Amino acid sequence: MGEKTPVEVLLERAQVYTRVSIQLFKLKATAKLAEIVSGIASNLVILVIFILFFVNLNIGLALLLGALLGKSWLGFVIISSGYAIIGFVIYLFREIWIKQPVSNSIITQLLKDETENIESPGAEEIN
């Protein structure tokens, strides 16, 4: 009675295969998530530094314009008006300029490993 039937052996192997497949999926998902989060974090640090630079540059430009025009508040109004126009244009084209590229980037990152493993047919396979 210690001997297992072929069906029991097959079921046992199927259970082991399922457990291993689940573990592999968890490891791949964890690695992909870590890659995406680290990319976001590094870009976020660069973005914060760029924003700080840009804010200081705009304050300087607004003060310079204000000094040239004789009224400091007018420099800030001109700079703000420029950003209002830029913001409106970006709002109008947000689907094309922001949503689609971000979606495509996320999909590319998620499918990167799968697309790298697909081999194109060689010359000998075409003939």
Secondary structure, 3 states (H helix, E strand, C coil): CCCCCHHHHHHHHHHHHHHHHHHHHHHHHHHHHHHHHHHHHHHHHHHHHHHHHHHHHHHHHHHHHHHHHCCHHHHHHHHHHHHHHHHHHHHHCHHHHHHHHHHHHHHHHHCHHHHHHCCCCCHHHHC
